[in-house]
């Protein structure tokens, strides 16, 4: 498979990872324990799979480029995670 294919996958994985992480923080703030646990688990799996793949599949300058592309995807994931409108039931009365 070509390097461009992997760079595209790393970018998408970065978006997915930080989208999940941003949702995780939102679930934590709303004290939604099941969804906070699930998104935390999925975020960790995605990040370790990508980093493992970058470190074992790529060498030299291509690894640095892959990390930069992955990081750009992470920035995009934060954007999408913040823009997503999620309504939470207010379980606590202040």
C-alpha positions, 0 to 999 in steps of 0.5 A, spaced: 500 500 500 502 506 498 504 512 503 499 516 501 494 511 503 497 510 510 497 518 511 490 518 509 488 513 514 492 516 520 489 523 518 482 519 519 484 516 525 486 522 528 480 525 527 476 519 530 481 519 536 480 526 538 473 526 536 472 521 541 476 524 546 472 530 546 466 527 547 469 523 553 470 530 556 463 532 555 461 525 558 465 526 564 462 533 565 455 531 565 457 525 569 455 520 564 459 514 566 458 508 561 459 513 555 465 516 559 468 509 560 466 507 553 469 513 549 475 513 554 477 505 552 476 507 544 480 513 544 486 509 548 485 503 543 485 508 537 491 512 539 495 506 541 493 502 534 496 508 530 502 509 534 504 502 534 503 502 526 507 508 525 513 506 529 513 499 526 511 500 519 514 506 517 521 509 518 525 515 518 522 522 515 516 518 513 514 517 520 515 524 522 510 526 516 505 521 519 505 523 526 504 530 523 498 528 519 496 524 525 496 530 529 492 534 524 487 529 524 487 530 532 486 537 531 480 536 526 477 531 531 477 536 536 473 541 532 468 536 530 467 534 537 466 541 539 461 542 534 457 536 535 450 538 538 449 533 544 443 533 548 444 531 555 439 529 560 440 533 566 441 528 572 443 533 577 439 538 580 443 544 582 
